Amino acid sequence: MFRASWLVYLLELMLLSPGFDRAWYDSLQKPWFQPPSYVFGVAWSLLYPLIGYQYYLLLKQPEERSLTLFEIQLGLNLAWSYVFFRLKNIQLSALLLVAMILLNVSFQSERWYKLYIAWLCFALVLTLSVRESV
């Protein structure tokens, strides 16, 4: 069964590839606990398979509510990248993270999926800690 949410990740790649303003991102005042750039690549390389497997498990369930909530949070994941990196709207991207966290805790998931929720919480703290240079 093919669901449109997988298109979200393809769209994310297309939206973020061209036009990422590296100078703007580098100019942000980041908190002291900001991990090095490579950590984000490693983290997402581990999280995407977990997210995909959770999606697979939800597809097998007869209950549609959890699947819908999951797909909405996938869309918000795409929106976060666009809002933060393209629109450069730090406050709105923080609100999107709050919504993703709330959506993810509102459906039954596997214990290991909590790693993704923890990462979203960490991303929220990082986002709230970032300041634009004046």
Backbone hydrogen bonds, N-H to C=O, Kabsch-Sander energy under -0.5 kcal/mol:
donor,donor_aa,acceptor,acceptor_aa,energy
3,R,1,M,-0.5
6,W,3,R,-1.4
7,L,4,A,-1.6
8,V,4,A,-0.5
8,V,5,S,-1.2
9,Y,5,S,-0.7
10,L,6,W,-1.1
11,L,7,L,-2.9
12,E,8,V,-2.4
13,L,9,Y,-1.9
14,M,10,L,-2.0
15,L,11,L,-3.0
16,L,12,E,-2.3
17,S,13,L,-1.7
20,F,17,S,-0.6
21,D,19,G,-0.5
21,D,85,F,-0.6
22,R,20,F,-1.5
25,Y,21,D,-2.1
26,D,22,R,-3.0
27,S,23,A,-1.5
28,L,24,W,-0.7
28,L,25,Y,-1.0
29,Q,131,R,-3.6
30,K,28,L,-0.9
34,Q,31,P,-1.7
39,V,36,P,-1.5
40,F,36,P,-0.6
40,F,37,S,-1.1
41,G,37,S,-0.9
42,V,38,Y,-2.2
43,A,39,V,-3.0
44,W,40,F,-2.6
45,S,41,G,-1.9
46,L,42,V,-1.5
47,L,43,A,-2.6
48,Y,44,W,-2.6
50,L,46,L,-1.0
51,I,47,L,-2.9
52,G,48,Y,-2.8
53,Y,49,P,-2.6
54,Q,50,L,-2.5
55,Y,51,I,-2.3
56,Y,52,G,-2.2
57,L,53,Y,-2.4
58,L,54,Q,-2.3
59,L,55,Y,-2.3
60,K,56,Y,-1.3
61,Q,57,L,-0.6
61,Q,58,L,-0.8
64,E,62,P,-0.6
67,L,63,E,-0.7
68,T,64,E,-2.5
69,L,65,R,-2.6
70,F,66,S,-2.5
71,E,67,L,-2.4
72,I,68,T,-2.2
73,Q,69,L,-2.2
74,L,70,F,-1.7
75,G,71,E,-1.9
76,L,72,I,-2.2
77,N,73,Q,-1.9
78,L,74,L,-1.8
79,A,75,G,-2.5
80,W,76,L,-2.8
81,S,77,N,-1.6
82,Y,78,L,-2.0
83,V,79,A,-3.3
84,F,80,W,-3.0
85,F,81,S,-2.4
86,R,81,S,-0.6
86,R,82,Y,-1.7
87,L,82,Y,-2.2
89,N,83,V,-2.5
90,I,88,K,-0.9
93,S,89,N,-1.9
94,A,90,I,-1.7
95,L,91,Q,-1.9
96,L,92,L,-2.2
97,L,93,S,-1.7
98,V,94,A,-2.1
99,A,95,L,-2.3
100,M,96,L,-2.5
101,I,97,L,-2.6
102,L,98,V,-2.6
103,L,99,A,-2.6
104,N,100,M,-2.4
105,V,101,I,-2.0
106,S,102,L,-0.6
106,S,103,L,-0.7
107,F,104,N,-0.6
113,Y,110,E,-0.9
114,K,111,R,-1.6
115,L,112,W,-1.6
116,Y,113,Y,-1.1
117,I,113,Y,-1.2
118,A,114,K,-2.8
119,W,115,L,-2.3
120,L,116,Y,-2.3
121,C,117,I,-2.1
122,F,118,A,-2.4
123,A,119,W,-2.8
124,L,120,L,-2.1
125,V,121,C,-2.2
126,L,122,F,-2.6
127,T,123,A,-2.8
128,L,124,L,-2.7
129,S,125,V,-1.1
130,V,126,L,-1.0
130,V,127,T,-0.7
131,R,29,Q,-2.0
